[in-house]
Amino acid sequence: MPWLSESPASGSVAGGASQDSTVTVNAASLTAGSYSAHICVATNDATHALVDVPVSATVTSGGGGGELLVVDLSTPNQ
């Protein structure tokens, strides 16, 4: 999605550790409405090899840019 970015976009986290991640929604070029996407996080856990994180945003005034959404990915297997 061109309106969605995450930082860091890749990396490794040791077992039992956590890593903060920031998801940025850039509404500058979006019209008013609801938007949704998914961020997929790959793991080496055989039970949860891919963690799907839904992201949604609502633009109420036709854009404005710089809106920030922080998604907490520190909860194990969520």
mmCIF file of the N, C-alpha and C atoms, coordinates in Angstrom:
data_MODEL
# 
_entry.id   MODEL 
# 
loop_
_atom_site.group_PDB 
_atom_site.id 
_atom_site.type_symbol 
_atom_site.label_atom_id 
_atom_site.label_alt_id 
_atom_site.label_comp_id 
_atom_site.label_asym_id 
_atom_site.label_entity_id 
_atom_site.label_seq_id 
_atom_site.pdbx_PDB_ins_code 
_atom_site.Cartn_x 
_atom_site.Cartn_y 
_atom_site.Cartn_z 
_atom_site.occupancy 
_atom_site.B_iso_or_equiv 
_atom_site.pdbx_formal_charge 
_atom_site.auth_seq_id 
_atom_site.auth_comp_id 
_atom_site.auth_asym_id 
_atom_site.auth_atom_id 
_atom_site.pdbx_PDB_model_num 
ATOM 1   N N  . MET A 1 1  ? 0.838   -1.172  0.000  1.00 0.00 ? 1  MET A N  1 
ATOM 2   C CA . MET A 1 1  ? 0.000   0.000   0.000  1.00 0.00 ? 1  MET A CA 1 
ATOM 3   C C  . MET A 1 1  ? 0.890   1.246   0.000  1.00 0.00 ? 1  MET A C  1 
ATOM 4   N N  . PRO A 1 2  ? 0.693   2.124   -0.924 1.00 0.00 ? 2  PRO A N  1 
ATOM 5   C CA . PRO A 1 2  ? 1.544   3.319   -0.985 1.00 0.00 ? 2  PRO A CA 1 
ATOM 6   C C  . PRO A 1 2  ? 1.327   4.271   0.199  1.00 0.00 ? 2  PRO A C  1 
ATOM 7   N N  . TRP A 1 3  ? 0.215   4.171   0.896  1.00 0.00 ? 3  TRP A N  1 
ATOM 8   C CA . TRP A 1 3  ? -0.083  5.058   2.016  1.00 0.00 ? 3  TRP A CA 1 
ATOM 9   C C  . TRP A 1 3  ? 0.396   4.503   3.364  1.00 0.00 ? 3  TRP A C  1 
ATOM 10  N N  . LEU A 1 4  ? 0.993   3.304   3.338  1.00 0.00 ? 4  LEU A N  1 
ATOM 11  C CA . LEU A 1 4  ? 1.366   2.616   4.566  1.00 0.00 ? 4  LEU A CA 1 
ATOM 12  C C  . LEU A 1 4  ? 2.842   2.247   4.543  1.00 0.00 ? 4  LEU A C  1 
ATOM 13  N N  . SER A 1 5  ? 3.549   2.534   5.628  1.00 0.00 ? 5  SER A N  1 
ATOM 14  C CA . SER A 1 5  ? 4.947   2.106   5.727  1.00 0.00 ? 5  SER A CA 1 
ATOM 15  C C  . SER A 1 5  ? 5.223   1.675   7.158  1.00 0.00 ? 5  SER A C  1 
ATOM 16  N N  . GLU A 1 6  ? 6.233   0.818   7.317  1.00 0.00 ? 6  GLU A N  1 
ATOM 17  C CA . GLU A 1 6  ? 6.607   0.377   8.647  1.00 0.00 ? 6  GLU A CA 1 
ATOM 18  C C  . GLU A 1 6  ? 8.112   0.524   8.843  1.00 0.00 ? 6  GLU A C  1 
ATOM 19  N N  . SER A 1 7  ? 8.478   0.745   10.103 1.00 0.00 ? 7  SER A N  1 
ATOM 20  C CA . SER A 1 7  ? 9.886   0.920   10.427 1.00 0.00 ? 7  SER A CA 1 
ATOM 21  C C  . SER A 1 7  ? 10.172  0.251   11.764 1.00 0.00 ? 7  SER A C  1 
ATOM 22  N N  . PRO A 1 8  ? 11.110  -0.659  11.840 1.00 0.00 ? 8  PRO A N  1 
ATOM 23  C CA . PRO A 1 8  ? 11.931  -1.144  10.731 1.00 0.00 ? 8  PRO A CA 1 
ATOM 24  C C  . PRO A 1 8  ? 11.118  -2.064  9.829  1.00 0.00 ? 8  PRO A C  1 
ATOM 25  N N  . ALA A 1 9  ? 11.504  -2.131  8.563  1.00 0.00 ? 9  ALA A N  1 
ATOM 26  C CA . ALA A 1 9  ? 10.795  -2.965  7.596  1.00 0.00 ? 9  ALA A CA 1 
ATOM 27  C C  . ALA A 1 9  ? 11.274  -4.412  7.636  1.00 0.00 ? 9  ALA A C  1 
ATOM 28  N N  . SER A 1 10 ? 12.419  -4.659  8.230  1.00 0.00 ? 10 SER A N  1 
ATOM 29  C CA . SER A 1 10 ? 12.932  -6.020  8.370  1.00 0.00 ? 10 SER A CA 1 
ATOM 30  C C  . SER A 1 10 ? 13.894  -6.070  9.542  1.00 0.00 ? 10 SER A C  1 
ATOM 31  N N  . GLY A 1 11 ? 14.244  -7.278  9.941  1.00 0.00 ? 11 GLY A N  1 
ATOM 32  C CA . GLY A 1 11 ? 15.174  -7.442  11.043 1.00 0.00 ? 11 GLY A CA 1 
ATOM 33  C C  . GLY A 1 11 ? 14.934  -8.748  11.756 1.00 0.00 ? 11 GLY A C  1 
ATOM 34  N N  . SER A 1 12 ? 15.664  -8.958  12.823 1.00 0.00 ? 12 SER A N  1 
ATOM 35  C CA . SER A 1 12 ? 15.546  -10.177 13.625 1.00 0.00 ? 12 SER A CA 1 
ATOM 36  C C  . SER A 1 12 ? 15.370  -9.803  15.088 1.00 0.00 ? 12 SER A C  1 
ATOM 37  N N  . VAL A 1 13 ? 14.624  -10.640 15.807 1.00 0.00 ? 13 VAL A N  1 
ATOM 38  C CA . VAL A 1 13 ? 14.403  -10.452 17.231 1.00 0.00 ? 13 VAL A CA 1 
ATOM 39  C C  . VAL A 1 13 ? 14.672  -11.788 17.909 1.00 0.00 ? 13 VAL A C  1 
ATOM 40  N N  . ALA A 1 14 ? 15.502  -11.789 18.924 1.00 0.00 ? 14 ALA A N  1 
ATOM 41  C CA . ALA A 1 14 ? 15.821  -13.015 19.650 1.00 0.00 ? 14 ALA A CA 1 
ATOM 42  C C  . ALA A 1 14 ? 14.587  -13.548 20.373 1.00 0.00 ? 14 ALA A C  1 
ATOM 43  N N  . GLY A 1 15 ? 14.523  -14.862 20.545 1.00 0.00 ? 15 GLY A N  1 
ATOM 44  C CA . GLY A 1 15 ? 13.413  -15.474 21.266 1.00 0.00 ? 15 GLY A CA 1 
ATOM 45  C C  . GLY A 1 15 ? 13.247  -14.864 22.646 1.00 0.00 ? 15 GLY A C  1 
ATOM 46  N N  . GLY A 1 16 ? 12.028  -14.560 23.023 1.00 0.00 ? 16 GLY A N  1 
ATOM 47  C CA . GLY A 1 16 ? 11.745  -13.962 24.314 1.00 0.00 ? 16 GLY A CA 1 
ATOM 48  C C  . GLY A 1 16 ? 11.953  -12.462 24.375 1.00 0.00 ? 16 GLY A C  1 
ATOM 49  N N  . ALA A 1 17 ? 12.524  -11.889 23.323 1.00 0.00 ? 17 ALA A N  1 
ATOM 50  C CA . ALA A 1 17 ? 12.757  -10.441 23.281 1.00 0.00 ? 17 ALA A CA 1 
ATOM 51  C C  . ALA A 1 17 ? 11.614  -9.762  22.530 1.00 0.00 ? 17 ALA A C  1 
ATOM 52  N N  . SER A 1 18 ? 11.645  -8.454  22.486 1.00 0.00 ? 18 SER A N  1 
ATOM 53  C CA . SER A 1 18 ? 10.637  -7.702  21.736 1.00 0.00 ? 18 SER A CA 1 
ATOM 54  C C  . SER A 1 18 ? 11.312  -6.610  20.926 1.00 0.00 ? 18 SER A C  1 
ATOM 55  N N  . GLN A 1 19 ? 10.610  -6.112  19.940 1.00 0.00 ? 19 GLN A N  1 
ATOM 56  C CA . GLN A 1 19 ? 11.111  -5.039  19.074 1.00 0.00 ? 19 GLN A CA 1 
ATOM 57  C C  . GLN A 1 19 ? 9.946   -4.106  18.788 1.00 0.00 ? 19 GLN A C  1 
ATOM 58  N N  . ASP A 1 20 ? 10.091  -2.840  19.129 1.00 0.00 ? 20 ASP A N  1 
ATOM 59  C CA . ASP A 1 20 ? 9.062   -1.869  18.788 1.00 0.00 ? 20 ASP A CA 1 
ATOM 60  C C  . ASP A 1 20 ? 9.069   -1.650  17.289 1.00 0.00 ? 20 ASP A C  1 
ATOM 61  N N  . SER A 1 21 ? 7.896   -1.440  16.743 1.00 0.00 ? 21 SER A N  1 
ATOM 62  C CA . SER A 1 21 ? 7.747   -1.190  15.319 1.00 0.00 ? 21 SER A CA 1 
ATOM 63  C C  . SER A 1 21 ? 6.760   -0.044  15.156 1.00 0.00 ? 21 SER A C  1 
ATOM 64  N N  . THR A 1 22 ? 7.022   0.853   14.227 1.00 0.00 ? 22 THR A N  1 
ATOM 65  C CA . THR A 1 22 ? 6.136   1.981   13.978 1.00 0.00 ? 22 THR A CA 1 
ATOM 66  C C  . THR A 1 22 ? 5.518   1.832   12.601 1.00 0.00 ? 22 THR A C  1 
ATOM 67  N N  . VAL A 1 23 ? 4.204   1.957   12.546 1.00 0.00 ? 23 VAL A N  1 
ATOM 68  C CA . VAL A 1 23 ? 3.471   1.923   11.284 1.00 0.00 ? 23 VAL A CA 1 
ATOM 69  C C  . VAL A 1 23 ? 2.988   3.344   11.016 1.00 0.00 ? 23 VAL A C  1 
ATOM 70  N N  . THR A 1 24 ? 3.315   3.859   9.826  1.00 0.00 ? 24 THR A N  1 
ATOM 71  C CA . THR A 1 24 ? 2.942   5.223   9.475  1.00 0.00 ? 24 THR A CA 1 
ATOM 72  C C  . THR A 1 24 ? 1.910   5.204   8.361  1.00 0.00 ? 24 THR A C  1 
ATOM 73  N N  . VAL A 1 25 ? 0.834   5.944   8.565  1.00 0.00 ? 25 VAL A N  1 
ATOM 74  C CA . VAL A 1 25 ? -0.207  6.119   7.555  1.00 0.00 ? 25 VAL A CA 1 
ATOM 75  C C  . VAL A 1 25 ? -0.058  7.533   7.010  1.00 0.00 ? 25 VAL A C  1 
ATOM 76  N N  . ASN A 1 26 ? 0.234   7.647   5.709  1.00 0.00 ? 26 ASN A N  1 
ATOM 77  C CA . ASN A 1 26 ? 0.371   8.951   5.070  1.00 0.00 ? 26 ASN A CA 1 
ATOM 78  C C  . ASN A 1 26 ? -0.907  9.224   4.279  1.00 0.00 ? 26 ASN A C  1 
ATOM 79  N N  . ALA A 1 27 ? -1.746  10.086  4.809  1.00 0.00 ? 27 ALA A N  1 
ATOM 80  C CA . ALA A 1 27 ? -3.043  10.374  4.191  1.00 0.00 ? 27 ALA A CA 1 
ATOM 81  C C  . ALA A 1 27 ? -3.006  11.558  3.231  1.00 0.00 ? 27 ALA A C  1 
ATOM 82  N N  . ALA A 1 28 ? -1.829  12.059  2.911  1.00 0.00 ? 28 ALA A N  1 
ATOM 83  C CA . ALA A 1 28 ? -1.714  13.259  2.080  1.00 0.00 ? 28 ALA A CA 1 
ATOM 84  C C  . ALA A 1 28 ? -2.410  13.126  0.736  1.00 0.00 ? 28 ALA A C  1 
ATOM 85  N N  . SER A 1 29 ? -2.370  11.958  0.121  1.00 0.00 ? 29 SER A N  1 
ATOM 86  C CA . SER A 1 29 ? -2.972  11.799  -1.207 1.00 0.00 ? 29 SER A CA 1 
ATOM 87  C C  . SER A 1 29 ? -4.266  10.994  -1.172 1.00 0.00 ? 29 SER A C  1 
ATOM 88  N N  . LEU A 1 30 ? -4.801  10.740  0.011  1.00 0.00 ? 30 LEU A N  1 
ATOM 89  C CA . LEU A 1 30 ? -6.009  9.938   0.136  1.00 0.00 ? 30 LEU A CA 1 
ATOM 90  C C  . LEU A 1 30 ? -7.251  10.819  0.198  1.00 0.00 ? 30 LEU A C  1 
ATOM 91  N N  . THR A 1 31 ? -8.313  10.351  -0.399 1.00 0.00 ? 31 THR A N  1 
ATOM 92  C CA . THR A 1 31 ? -9.598  11.025  -0.269 1.00 0.00 ? 31 THR A CA 1 
ATOM 93  C C  . THR A 1 31 ? -10.278 10.527  0.995  1.00 0.00 ? 31 THR A C  1 
ATOM 94  N N  . ALA A 1 32 ? -11.303 11.227  1.430  1.00 0.00 ? 32 ALA A N  1 
ATOM 95  C CA . ALA A 1 32 ? -12.032 10.812  2.628  1.00 0.00 ? 32 ALA A CA 1 
ATOM 96  C C  . ALA A 1 32 ? -12.582 9.410   2.439  1.00 0.00 ? 32 ALA A C  1 
ATOM 97  N N  . GLY A 1 33 ? -12.471 8.596   3.482  1.00 0.00 ? 33 GLY A N  1 
ATOM 98  C CA . GLY A 1 33 ? -12.975 7.231   3.423  1.00 0.00 ? 33 GLY A CA 1 
ATOM 99  C C  . GLY A 1 33 ? -12.205 6.320   4.354  1.00 0.00 ? 33 GLY A C  1 
ATOM 100 N N  . SER A 1 34 ? -12.537 5.043   4.281  1.00 0.00 ? 34 SER A N  1 
ATOM 101 C CA . SER A 1 34 ? -11.889 4.037   5.117  1.00 0.00 ? 34 SER A CA 1 
ATOM 102 C C  . SER A 1 34 ? -10.914 3.232   4.279  1.00 0.00 ? 34 SER A C  1 
ATOM 103 N N  . TYR A 1 35 ? -9.778  2.916   4.862  1.00 0.00 ? 35 TYR A N  1 
ATOM 104 C CA . TYR A 1 35 ? -8.726  2.156   4.188  1.00 0.00 ? 35 TYR A CA 1 
ATOM 105 C C  . TYR A 1 35 ? -8.288  1.022   5.107  1.00 0.00 ? 35 TYR A C  1 
ATOM 106 N N  . SER A 1 36 ? -7.935  -0.100  4.513  1.00 0.00 ? 36 SER A N  1 
ATOM 107 C CA . SER A 1 36 ? -7.444  -1.211  5.317  1.00 0.00 ? 36 SER A CA 1 
ATOM 108 C C  . SER A 1 36 ? -6.357  -1.952  4.550  1.00 0.00 ? 36 SER A C  1 
ATOM 109 N N  . ALA A 1 37 ? -5.479  -2.591  5.319  1.00 0.00 ? 37 ALA A N  1 
ATOM 110 C CA . ALA A 1 37 ? -4.378  -3.364  4.754  1.00 0.00 ? 37 ALA A CA 1 
ATOM 111 C C  . ALA A 1 37 ? -3.942  -4.366  5.812  1.00 0.00 ? 37 ALA A C  1 
ATOM 112 N N  . HIS A 1 38 ? -2.994  -5.193  5.456  1.00 0.00 ? 38 HIS A N  1 
ATOM 113 C CA . HIS A 1 38 ? -2.439  -6.167  6.390  1.00 0.00 ? 38 HIS A CA 1 
ATOM 114 C C  . HIS A 1 38 ? -0.922  -6.097  6.319  1.00 0.00 ? 38 HIS A C  1 
ATOM 115 N N  . ILE A 1 39 ? -0.284  -6.166  7.464  1.00 0.00 ? 39 ILE A N  1 
ATOM 116 C CA . ILE A 1 39 ? 1.161   -6.290  7.534  1.00 0.00 ? 39 ILE A CA 1 
ATOM 117 C C  . ILE A 1 39 ? 1.435   -7.737  7.922  1.00 0.00 ? 39 ILE A C  1 
ATOM 118 N N  . CYS A 1 40 ? 2.245   -8.418  7.144  1.00 0.00 ? 40 CYS A N  1 
ATOM 119 C CA . CYS A 1 40 ? 2.588   -9.817  7.424  1.00 0.00 ? 40 CYS A CA 1 
ATOM 120 C C  . CYS A 1 40 ? 3.982   -9.877  8.019  1.00 0.00 ? 40 CYS A C  1 
ATOM 121 N N  . VAL A 1 41 ? 4.083   -10.502 9.182  1.00 0.00 ? 41 VAL A N  1 
ATOM 122 C CA . VAL A 1 41 ? 5.359   -10.638 9.879  1.00 0.00 ? 41 VAL A CA 1 
ATOM 123 C C  . VAL A 1 41 ? 5.747   -12.115 9.834  1.00 0.00 ? 41 VAL A C  1 
ATOM 124 N N  . ALA A 1 42 ? 6.865   -12.412 9.186  1.00 0.00 ? 42 ALA A N  1 
ATOM 125 C CA . ALA A 1 42 ? 7.349   -13.787 9.087  1.00 0.00 ? 42 ALA A CA 1 
ATOM 126 C C  . ALA A 1 42 ? 8.111   -14.164 10.349 1.00 0.00 ? 42 ALA A C  1 
ATOM 127 N N  . THR A 1 43 ? 7.920   -15.395 10.818 1.00 0.00 ? 43 THR A N  1 
ATOM 128 C CA . THR A 1 43 ? 8.623   -15.886 12.004 1.00 0.00 ? 43 THR A CA 1 
ATOM 129 C C  . THR A 1 43 ? 9.223   -17.255 11.697 1.00 0.00 ? 43 THR A C  1 
ATOM 130 N N  . ASN A 1 44 ? 10.060  -17.722 12.591 1.00 0.00 ? 44 ASN A N  1 
ATOM 131 C CA . ASN A 1 44 ? 10.569  -19.079 12.446 1.00 0.00 ? 44 ASN A CA 1 
ATOM 132 C C  . ASN A 1 44 ? 9.833   -20.046 13.365 1.00 0.00 ? 44 ASN A C  1 
ATOM 133 N N  . ASP A 1 45 ? 8.686   -19.648 13.877 1.00 0.00 ? 45 ASP A N  1 
ATOM 134 C CA . ASP A 1 45 ? 7.825   -20.482 14.709 1.00 0.00 ? 45 ASP A CA 1 
ATOM 135 C C  . ASP A 1 45 ? 6.967   -21.344 13.786 1.00 0.00 ? 45 ASP A C  1 
ATOM 136 N N  . ALA A 1 46 ? 7.133   -22.664 13.848 1.00 0.00 ? 46 ALA A N  1 
ATOM 137 C CA . ALA A 1 46 ? 6.403   -23.564 12.947 1.00 0.00 ? 46 ALA A CA 1 
ATOM 138 C C  . ALA A 1 46 ? 4.889   -23.438 13.106 1.00 0.00 ? 46 ALA A C  1 
ATOM 139 N N  . THR A 1 47 ? 4.430   -23.115 14.300 1.00 0.00 ? 47 THR A N  1 
ATOM 140 C CA . THR A 1 47 ? 2.988   -22.985 14.542 1.00 0.00 ? 47 THR A CA 1 
ATOM 141 C C  . THR A 1 47 ? 2.435   -21.667 14.018 1.00 0.00 ? 47 THR A C  1 
ATOM 142 N N  . HIS A 1 48 ? 3.235   -20.614 14.090 1.00 0.00 ? 48 HIS A N  1 
ATOM 143 C CA . HIS A 1 48 ? 2.804   -19.277 13.672 1.00 0.00 ? 48 HIS A CA 1 
ATOM 144 C C  . HIS A 1 48 ? 3.852   -18.686 12.729 1.00 0.00 ? 48 HIS A C  1 
ATOM 145 N N  . ALA A 1 49 ? 4.053   -19.325 11.587 1.00 0.00 ? 49 ALA A N  1 
ATOM 146 C CA . ALA A 1 49 ? 5.101   -18.899 10.649 1.00 0.00 ? 49 ALA A CA 1 
ATOM 147 C C  . ALA A 1 49 ? 4.848   -17.514 10.069 1.00 0.00 ? 49 ALA A C  1 
ATOM 148 N N  . LEU A 1 50 ? 3.595   -17.117 10.005 1.00 0.00 ? 50 LEU A N  1 
ATOM 149 C CA . LEU A 1 50 ? 3.246   -15.810 9.467  1.00 0.00 ? 50 LEU A CA 1 
ATOM 150 C C  . LEU A 1 50 ? 2.192   -15.183 10.369 1.00 0.00 ? 50 LEU A C  1 
ATOM 151 N N  . VAL A 1 51 ? 2.499   -14.011 10.902 1.00 0.00 ? 51 VAL A N  1 
ATOM 152 C CA . VAL A 1 51 ? 1.571   -13.289 11.765 1.00 0.00 ? 51 VAL A CA 1 
ATOM 153 C C  . VAL A 1 51 ? 0.966   -12.161 10.948 1.00 0.00 ? 51 VAL A C  1 
ATOM 154 N N  . ASP A 1 52 ? -0.354  -12.137 10.881 1.00 0.00 ? 52 ASP A N  1 
ATOM 155 C CA . ASP A 1 52 ? -1.078  -11.138 10.111 1.00 0.00 ? 52 ASP A CA 1 
ATOM 156 C C  . ASP A 1 52 ? -1.538  -10.034 11.045 1.00 0.00 ? 52 ASP A C  1 
ATOM 157 N N  . VAL A 1 53 ? -1.139  -8.793  10.762 1.00 0.00 ? 53 VAL A N  1 
ATOM 158 C CA . VAL A 1 53 ? -1.521  -7.647  11.586 1.00 0.00 ? 53 VAL A CA 1 
ATOM 159 C C  . VAL A 1 53 ? -2.413  -6.727  10.749 1.00 0.00 ? 53 VAL A C  1 
ATOM 160 N N  . PRO A 1 54 ? -3.712  -6.704  11.049 1.00 0.00 ? 54 PRO A N  1 
ATOM 161 C CA . PRO A 1 54 ? -4.590  -5.812  10.288 1.00 0.00 ? 54 PRO A CA 1 
ATOM 162 C C  . PRO A 1 54 ? -4.359  -4.348  10.663 1.00 0.00 ? 54 PRO A C  1 
ATOM 163 N N  . VAL A 1 55 ? -4.417  -3.478  9.657  1.00 0.00 ? 55 VAL A N  1 
ATOM 164 C CA . VAL A 1 55 ? -4.256  -2.039  9.863  1.00 0.00 ? 55 VAL A CA 1 
ATOM 165 C C  . VAL A 1 55 ? -5.419  -1.347  9.175  1.00 0.00 ? 55 VAL A C  1 
ATOM 166 N N  . SER A 1 56 ? -6.045  -0.418  9.865  1.00 0.00 ? 56 SER A N  1 
ATOM 167 C CA . SER A 1 56 ? -7.122  0.347   9.227  1.00 0.00 ? 56 SER A CA 1 
ATOM 168 C C  . SER A 1 56 ? -6.956  1.818   9.568  1.00 0.00 ? 56 SER A C  1 
ATOM 169 N N  . ALA A 1 57 ? -7.421  2.646   8.658  1.00 0.00 ? 57 ALA A N  1 
ATOM 170 C CA . ALA A 1 57 ? -7.353  4.094   8.855  1.00 0.00 ? 57 ALA A CA 1 
ATOM 171 C C  . ALA A 1 57 ? -8.607  4.717   8.257  1.00 0.00 ? 57 ALA A C  1 
ATOM 172 N N  . THR A 1 58 ? -9.081  5.763   8.881  1.00 0.00 ? 58 THR A N  1 
ATOM 173 C CA . THR A 1 58 ? -10.221 6.505   8.365  1.00 0.00 ? 58 THR A CA 1 
ATOM 174 C C  . THR A 1 58 ? -9.784  7.947   8.137  1.00 0.00 ? 58 THR A C  1 
ATOM 175 N N  . VAL A 1 59 ? -9.920  8.413   6.904  1.00 0.00 ? 59 VAL A N  1 
ATOM 176 C CA . VAL A 1 59 ? -9.599  9.791   6.553  1.00 0.00 ? 59 VAL A CA 1 
ATOM 177 C C  . VAL A 1 59 ? -10.922 10.546  6.555  1.00 0.00 ? 59 VAL A C  1 
ATOM 178 N N  . THR A 1 60 ? -11.007 11.589  7.368  1.00 0.00 ? 60 THR A N  1 
ATOM 179 C CA . THR A 1 60 ? -12.280 12.300  7.510  1.00 0.00 ? 60 THR A CA 1 
ATOM 180 C C  . THR A 1 60 ? -12.329 13.626  6.777  1.00 0.00 ? 60 THR A C  1 
ATOM 181 N N  . SER A 1 61 ? -11.161 14.163  6.391  1.00 0.00 ? 61 SER A N  1 
ATOM 182 C CA . SER A 1 61 ? -11.209 15.480  5.756  1.00 0.00 ? 61 SER A CA 1 
ATOM 183 C C  . SER A 1 61 ? -10.493 15.515  4.412  1.00 0.00 ? 61 SER A C  1 
ATOM 184 N N  . GLY A 1 62 ? -10.372 14.373  3.765  1.00 0.00 ? 62 GLY A N  1 
ATOM 185 C CA . GLY A 1 62 ? -9.756  14.349  2.446  1.00 0.00 ? 62 GLY A CA 1 
ATOM 186 C C  . GLY A 1 62 ? -8.252  14.428  2.463  1.00 0.00 ? 62 GLY A C  1 
ATOM 187 N N  . GLY A 1 63 ? -7.626  13.964  3.506  1.00 0.00 ? 63 GLY A N  1 
ATOM 188 C CA . GLY A 1 63 ? -6.160  13.949  3.567  1.00 0.00 ? 63 GLY A CA 1 
ATOM 189 C C  . GLY A 1 63 ? -5.639  15.017  4.491  1.00 0.00 ? 63 GLY A C  1 
ATOM 190 N N  . GLY A 1 64 ? -4.380  15.087  4.598  1.00 0.00 ? 64 GLY A N  1 
ATOM 191 C CA . GLY A 1 64 ? -3.758  16.052  5.487  1.00 0.00 ? 64 GLY A CA 1 
ATOM 192 C C  . GLY A 1 64 ? -2.340  15.660  5.785  1.00 0.00 ? 64 GLY A C  1 
ATOM 193 N N  . GLY A 1 65 ? -2.041  14.408  5.573  1.00 0.00 ? 65 GLY A N  1 
ATOM 194 C CA . GLY A 1 65 ? -0.663  13.935  5.677  1.00 0.00 ? 65 GLY A CA 1 
ATOM 195 C C  . GLY A 1 65 ? -0.149  13.826  7.092  1.00 0.00 ? 65 GLY A C  1 
ATOM 196 N N  . GLY A 1 66 ? 0.745   12.904  7.254  1.00 0.00 ? 66 GLY A N  1 
ATOM 197 C CA . GLY A 1 66 ? 1.468   12.768  8.495  1.00 0.00 ? 66 GLY A CA 1 
ATOM 198 C C  . GLY A 1 66 ? 0.744   12.084  9.630  1.00 0.00 ? 66 GLY A C  1 
ATOM 199 N N  . GLU A 1 67 ? -0.476  11.595  9.430  1.00 0.00 ? 67 GLU A N  1 
ATOM 200 C CA . GLU A 1 67 ? -1.133  10.892  10.514 1.00 0.00 ? 67 GLU A CA 1 
ATOM 201 C C  . GLU A 1 67 ? -0.276  9.700   10.905 1.00 0.00 ? 67 GLU A C  1 
ATOM 202 N N  . LEU A 1 68 ? -0.194  9.431   12.197 1.00 0.00 ? 68 LEU A N  1 
ATOM 203 C CA . LEU A 1 68 ? 0.672   8.372   12.693 1.00 0.00 ? 68 LEU A CA 1 
ATOM 204 C C  . LEU A 1 68 ? -0.150  7.355   13.453 1.00 0.00 ? 68 LEU A C  1 
ATOM 205 N N  . LEU A 1 69 ? 0.070   6.095   13.144 1.00 0.00 ? 69 LEU A N  1 
ATOM 206 C CA . LEU A 1 69 ? -0.597  4.994   13.822 1.00 0.00 ? 69 LEU A CA 1 
ATOM 207 C C  . LEU A 1 69 ? 0.480   4.079   14.350 1.00 0.00 ? 69 LEU A C  1 
ATOM 208 N N  . VAL A 1 70 ? 0.469   3.787   15.622 1.00 0.00 ? 70 VAL A N  1 
ATOM 209 C CA . VAL A 1 70 ? 1.461   2.888   16.197 1.00 0.00 ? 70 VAL A CA 1 
ATOM 210 C C  . VAL A 1 70 ? 0.786   1.568   16.510 1.00 0.00 ? 70 VAL A C  1 
ATOM 211 N N  . VAL A 1 71 ? 1.329   0.473   15.984 1.00 0.00 ? 71 VAL A N  1 
ATOM 212 C CA . VAL A 1 71 ? 0.801   -0.860  16.199 1.00 0.00 ? 71 VAL A CA 1 
ATOM 213 C C  . VAL A 1 71 ? 1.753   -1.594  17.121 1.00 0.00 ? 71 VAL A C  1 
ATOM 214 N N  . ASP A 1 72 ? 1.251   -2.137  18.229 1.00 0.00 ? 72 ASP A N  1 
ATOM 215 C CA . ASP A 1 72 ? 2.073   -2.866  19.199 1.00 0.00 ? 72 ASP A CA 1 
ATOM 216 C C  . ASP A 1 72 ? 2.195   -4.314  18.748 1.00 0.00 ? 72 ASP A C  1 
ATOM 217 N N  . LEU A 1 73 ? 3.387   -4.715  18.312 1.00 0.00 ? 73 LEU A N  1 
ATOM 218 C CA . LEU A 1 73 ? 3.634   -6.083  17.867 1.00 0.00 ? 73 LEU A CA 1 
ATOM 219 C C  . LEU A 1 73 ? 4.360   -6.876  18.944 1.00 0.00 ? 73 LEU A C  1 
ATOM 220 N N  . SER A 1 74 ? 4.380   -6.392  20.185 1.00 0.00 ? 74 SER A N  1 
ATOM 221 C CA . SER A 1 74 ? 5.163   -7.042  21.219 1.00 0.00 ? 74 SER A CA 1 
ATOM 222 C C  . SER A 1 74 ? 4.423   -8.169  21.917 1.00 0.00 ? 74 SER A C  1 
ATOM 223 N N  . THR A 1 75 ? 3.114   -8.344  21.681 1.00 0.00 ? 75 THR A N  1 
ATOM 224 C CA . THR A 1 75 ? 2.377   -9.428  22.289 1.00 0.00 ? 75 THR A CA 1 
ATOM 225 C C  . THR A 1 75 ? 2.645   -10.715 21.542 1.00 0.00 ? 75 THR A C  1 
ATOM 226 N N  . PRO A 1 76 ? 3.197   -11.731 22.186 1.00 0.00 ? 76 PRO A N  1 
ATOM 227 C CA . PRO A 1 76 ? 3.561   -12.970 21.480 1.00 0.00 ? 76 PRO A CA 1 
ATOM 228 C C  . PRO A 1 76 ? 2.361   -13.621 20.803 1.00 0.00 ? 76 PRO A C  1 
ATOM 229 N N  . ASN A 1 77 ? 2.566   -14.049 19.568 1.00 0.00 ? 77 ASN A N  1 
ATOM 230 C CA . ASN A 1 77 ? 1.587   -14.817 18.800 1.00 0.00 ? 77 ASN A CA 1 
ATOM 231 C C  . ASN A 1 77 ? 0.229   -14.163 18.690 1.00 0.00 ? 77 ASN A C  1 
ATOM 232 N N  . GLN A 1 78 ? 0.176   -12.857 18.630 1.00 0.00 ? 78 GLN A N  1 
ATOM 233 C CA . GLN A 1 78 ? -1.094  -12.155 18.472 1.00 0.00 ? 78 GLN A CA 1 
ATOM 234 C C  . GLN A 1 78 ? -1.123  -11.467 17.134 1.00 0.00 ? 78 GLN A C  1 
# 
